[in-house]
Every structure is written in structure tokens, then in C-alpha cells.
Amino acid sequence: MNFDRLVDRKGSNCHKWDTRPDVKDIPDDLIPMWVADMDFEAPEVVIDAIVERLKHKIFGYTFPGHSYFKSVADWWEKRYGIRLNEEWIVPITGVIPGLATAVESFTSVNDGVIIQPPVYWPFRDVIELNRRAVIENNLLEENGYYTMDLDDLEKKVKFAKALILCNPHNPVGRAWRYEELSGMANVMQRSDLLVISDEIHADFVFSGKFVSSLKIESLHDRLVVLSSPNKTFNIPGIRNGYAIIPNEDIRQKFWRAVHAHSMRPNIFSMVVTEAVYSQGEKWLEELKEYIVENFKIVEREINGFKGIKVRFPEATFLMWIDFRNSGMKNPYVDILKKGVWLQDGKAFGTNGEGFLRMNVATPKKLLLKALRRIQEG
Ligand SMILES: Cc1ncc(COP(=O)(O)O)c(C=O)c1O
């Protein structure tokens, strides 16, 4: 796969390239590096699977067959060392729809739901739009390295019914270790809280191994894991995902809510899941090498440059860049004016202020052009 190839995405109603931030006086040729989708074409197996299904020419109601469940279970076994019981898998239309379904099903209006900012902002939206209360258990930061604050978590649990965990964590790039997950699980168990574990970035772990919340067996009676091949294979527009729920009562309740909203994945999402999970590994390994090279380029070009700090992430294809000592008053706007659209750290929580998130899943040529603009700025 040639990840250097620059594909013109403009004019495809693309969220990343066909929208602009609401800020005046920014260049027309803005380089967007905000939303977390990649500028790379999906692997050939995706195209082949869709074309094959298209040739059938009938697109009636369908259901996920046994091969779908098997492909998910096989992927989890070979990539993360966990053999899933196929009955635990509930197909859905995406991780965020799954998150909303879990919040609606297992908490009531005005209940508290804990998140760990700075964190992927739709978590907050899902909680608030469903009229639940956000409870913040801020992560602790030291030299750009983030850890969970379990003492604070212990204080907050009495106001909450559930915790939404981001594992691996977007935007801080942590891949939580077994001991950290165990510590969190102990607090959850003592206080009888549900854990909703968003594991969509599981395939992008670069140091150590991905540890799913499913590895913590004591969590199995209070756990909803959500994931999808969308991030991994750059197919989020296909709308696709699944929940993994070991506990039968929790699973049945989740199933009922999924059915109540008729949240069935479409035909293409099912054939694509099977295709990438059975034939996509080689492409993924090449992609990960490319992303590591891009991390190194960003580190080399801007870490230490005028007080900017950036740390090699353990996971995700996103870099969380610290501008707090750069002397810039508003780095988000200043960098926009130089022609690079990064994600404003504030969107991830008040403790994201002074940071910007950069999506490095883009051809090197474009990445270098963006870094030059930032340096010149
Ligand atoms: C942590 C996290 N969860 C969920 C999503 C989106 O999931 P979906 O498109 O399947 O709803 C993203 C996308 O960036 C993400 O970073």
C-alpha cells in the first residue's frame, strides 16, 4: 500500500476537508489535521468485498451470519489474545451509538456518569444530550504522561452509576496497563458501577500490548465493551461496530434497546467487517509502521521547538501537543492562521487548555508541509 499517495478528498462531503472552522482570516489552502479519520485509501479487501456484494444486486433485509461473529472473535484472539464467546457480541452501527444505548439503558435521567478528561468530547455530548450529569475524574499529568487519579475516582463514584473509559485513551495516547485497569476495576466493584469501555483504538498500540477491559475478569458482571474496525481500516463512513457484553442480563437489556431503535448494521458494514478482520492484517502492520515514522517526524520537527512539547504516544494515531510554554496566547487560532487545522485541546475538557491534538495519519509530504507552517508561525 502506498501511504504516500495524496488523494484529493475535497468535494466528497468530507467532514475533514469540506468543512472549515468558524475563525476569520485563515488561508484557503488550510491543512486539516483535526478529526480522527485518515487520509489513506481503505485496503483493497474493503473495495473487493463491497464490489462482490454489489454484484448480487439485491439489497434486502439481512442479518449478521455466523461468519461475521467468527471474524470478530478470531480478530480478538489473534490480535489481543482473548477468545470471545461469540454470543457476547452485539452488532451495532458505531461506537458512539453503542455508548448512547448503554447510557440510556443502564442509567436514568439526572444520574451521574464519570468521564476522565481530557477525553474524546462526544462522551460528554452523549451524557448531556441524554440528560445525564457529567462527573469529571480528571487524569493526572506529569511531563506529558497521564495516569488515572483513583483517589479522586473513589470520591466521585458515590455520585455516579457508570464510568466511560477510553481504552486506549484519545487524546492523551495512553494504553492502560493491566494494573491500572485492575485499580479502576476495584473501585468500580466496591461501588457497584457499570464500566463502558470504548476500545476503538485497540489496534493502534505501539508500546507494549493492548489490554482490553475484558482481561479483568472481575469486571465481567459490570462491563460493556465497544469497538469497531472503523478507525483501524479508515471506514468510519460505513457506520459499523459491535458491543461485547459477557454478562447475560446486561447483554439482554442492551439487545432490547438495540432492537427498540432497530439499530441494525447495514449489509456493507457486515461484509466489510468480515473482510478486514480476516484479510486486513498485513495492511494494518504496514500502516502502523507508517504512523510510527510520522510520529518520529513530528517529534523531530517540533518537540522542544520554542517551548512546544510532544511525547511519543503509546497508542492511537493522534499526538497531544503541549503549547503551554510556547508563549502563544491562543495556539489554536494562531496555528489556524498559518494554515493548519489542529483540534483545540479545550474541546477535550478544561484540563486540555494549552494543548492541541494532531492527527498524523496523513501522507508525509502533507505532514511536513503542516509542520513547516507551524514552525514558521
Ligand atoms: C475514542 C473514540 N470513540 C469513538 C469514536 C467514533 O466511533 P464511531 O464512529 O464508531 O461512532 C472515535 C472517533 O474518533 C473515538 O476516537
The ligand as a MOL file (V3000), in Angstrom:
LIG
                    3D

  0  0  0     0  0            999 V3000
M  V30 BEGIN CTAB
M  V30 COUNTS 16 16 0 0 0
M  V30 BEGIN ATOM
M  V30 1 C -12.4500 7.1630 21.3580 0
M  V30 2 C -13.3890 7.1740 20.1900 0
M  V30 3 N -14.5790 6.5530 20.2740 0
M  V30 4 C -15.4460 6.5240 19.2470 0
M  V30 5 C -15.1670 7.1690 18.0520 0
M  V30 6 C -16.1700 7.1650 16.9440 0
M  V30 7 O -16.7840 5.9390 16.8160 0
M  V30 8 P -17.9520 5.6650 15.7620 0
M  V30 9 O -17.6390 6.4410 14.5170 0
M  V30 10 O -17.9220 4.1890 15.5640 0
M  V30 11 O -19.2310 6.1030 16.4100 0
M  V30 12 C -13.9370 7.8400 17.9210 0
M  V30 13 C -13.6230 8.5710 16.6990 0
M  V30 14 O -12.7140 9.3630 16.6270 0
M  V30 15 C -13.0280 7.8310 19.0150 0
M  V30 16 O -11.8390 8.4350 18.9330 0
M  V30 END ATOM
M  V30 BEGIN BOND
M  V30 1 1 1 2
M  V30 2 1 2 3
M  V30 3 2 2 15
M  V30 4 2 3 4
M  V30 5 1 4 5
M  V30 6 1 5 6
M  V30 7 2 5 12
M  V30 8 1 6 7
M  V30 9 1 7 8
M  V30 10 2 8 9
M  V30 11 1 8 10
M  V30 12 1 8 11
M  V30 13 1 12 13
M  V30 14 1 12 15
M  V30 15 2 13 14
M  V30 16 1 15 16
M  V30 END BOND
M  V30 END CTAB
M  END
